[in-house]
């Protein structure tokens, strides 16, 4: 197979759906693995990635209505890296994972709805969504510490550094959204006509 045949195959709606579903199953496997080792919050996060990834197919009642597999790969890769990595890898992947979820939401809005985003708005949307997700994630961890005694203790400086890192990751995800998923991946072309 030459490179153009591989490229065409990866743009096919059926191939895209199969790869995307494998990644959703991978996110569920990471969630189950995190439950097994007592990482309940990351299990919840991984399960959330799986639900967001499968949402278009569930909403449209078609197994082929999946976002581009590359974006699901970007969303599941930090989950796997965090599960097998050490402390430094875990810290970095936290910010990348939050930005990847924001990117996944932006791609799903762009591909599966009538919403069309300009370059500047797409970057802004992903950054703001990343910041919101980081804030929600901080509140979830704080509540888990109160009610589940998970040991989440952080001072204001560390929390602000997390928000700054999430914002930087969001800017990177916004740029990736515009440069790759809009111009190269062409998610709308992967949908079947009847969708």
Residue, then its C-alpha position, 0 to 999 in steps of 0.5 A: x500500500x502506498x501512502x495515498x491509499x493509507x491516507x484514503x483508508x484512514x479518512x474512510x467513515x467506517x475505518x474512522x469509526x472502527x478506530x474511534x470505537x477502539x479508542x473509546x474501549x481503551x478509555x473504558x479499560x483505563x477507567x476499569x484499571x484505575x478503579x482496580x488500583x484505587x484511583x477513583x477520580x481518574x477512573x471517573x475522568x477516563x470514563x467521562x472521556x469515553x462517554x464524550x467520545x461515544x456521544x455523537x454515535x449515541x445521539x445519532x443512533x449510528x455506530x459510524x457517527x464518531x469524531x475523528x479517531x485522531x482527536x480520540x487518540x489525543x484524549x486517550x493518550x494522556x490517560x494511558x500515559x498517566x496510568x503507566x507514568x511516574x509523578x512528573x509524567x502524571x503532572x504533565x498529562x493532567x493538563x494535556x488530558x484536560x485540554x484534550x477533552x476540551x479539544x474533543x468537545x470543540x471537534x464534536x461541535x464543529x463536526x456534528x453540529x451546524x456550529x462553524x468556528x472561526x480560527x480565533x473563536x476556535x482557539x478561544x473556545x478551546x482555551x476557555x473550555x480547558x480553563x472551565x474543565x480545569x476548574x471543575x476538575x479542581x472542585x471535583x478533587x476538593x469534594x472527593x477529598x472532603x467526602x472520600x478522604x482522597x488526600x487532595x491538599x493544595x495551596x492557592x499557589x499550586x492551584x493557580x499554577x495548575x490553571x496557568x498550565x491548563x490555559x497553556x495546554x488549552x492554547x496548544x489544543x486550540x492551535x492543534x484544532x485549527x491547524x490539524x483537525x480543520x485543515x487536514x483531518x476534515x472531520x465532516x467528510x468522514x460522516x455518512x451522507x444520511x447523518 
